[in-house]
Amino acid sequence: MSRGNGVLLAIVILIALIAIAAGSVLHDGVSSRAKPTALETMMAREIRHMAIPARARSTQNSAAETQESLRDARLHFADHCAICHANDGSGDTPIGRNLYPKPPDLRRDETQKLADGELFWIIENGVRFTGMPAFGGAHGSEQDSWKLVRFIRHLPQLTGEERMEMERYNPKGPEDLEEEQEENNFLRGAPVQQKPEGAHPH
């Protein structure tokens, strides 16, 4: 094959790869309801892997592996993370299902095989072009993030009792708060407020 033909073939292959990538990224328009293609998923994992500094991967977890630190992390996860990741780490929540890309199932091998340092780096720094924010700096201490890494490791063995405890620490919406207030008023013997006819929660 002549040099000119080789260059032409390389250009054709490059254009084809760009077209495939563009089609993959732009499928279903800009809807966040779409499911990422296998190519996008593979590329995103590789880019994330390359973006995490090598020194971060080898960093050791400094949080003690105790029942107390695991409970701290469990309640922290319920309050800050479960809104997208769900209490069990599945990502099956109204917000999680409608993000693009969807939050990973933290119980699966793709997450569990990451080094502690990688998980810590992701929690502290977030992931660009996803719904994952950076929780480092002003949002808490590094120990909180290391404890969360311990909890992520525990997610595949999460018990029903632990999930029930977490539900009490999930953020409450306006309707939940109103219902809770009504229950408290009832228990204190305060008169129950009658809702106007036809009123219903939205």
ZIHUWO-V89807 format. One record per backbone hydrogen bond with DSSP energy under -0.5 kcal/mol. NH is the residue of the N-H (numbers start at 0). CO is the residue of the C=O. If there is no record, write none. Layout:
nh->[NH/NH]
co->[CO/CO]
This chain:
nh->[5/6/7/8/9/10/11/12/13/14/15/16/17/18/19/20/21/22/23/24/25/26/26/28/30/33/35/40/41/42/43/44/45/46/47/48/49/50/51/52/55/56/57/58/65/69/70/71/72/73/74/75/76/77/78/79/80/81/83/84/85/88/90/92/94/95/96/97/97/98/105/105/107/110/111/112/113/116/118/119/120/121/122/123/124/125/126/129/132/134/134/135/138/139/144/145/146/147/148/149/150/151/152/153/154/154/156/157/162/163/164/165/166/167/167/168/169/169/170/176/177/178/179/180/181/182/183/184/185/186/187/188/188/189/198]
co->[1/2/3/4/5/6/7/8/9/10/11/12/13/14/15/16/17/18/19/20/21/22/23/25/27/30/33/36/37/38/39/40/41/42/43/44/45/46/47/50/52/52/53/55/63/65/66/67/68/69/70/71/72/73/74/75/76/76/80/80/81/85/84/90/82/82/92/93/94/95/88/103/104/107/107/108/110/56/114/115/116/117/118/119/120/121/131/126/130/122/132/123/135/136/140/141/142/143/144/145/146/147/148/149/150/151/153/154/158/159/160/161/162/163/164/165/165/166/77/172/173/174/175/176/177/178/179/180/181/182/183/184/185/184/195]
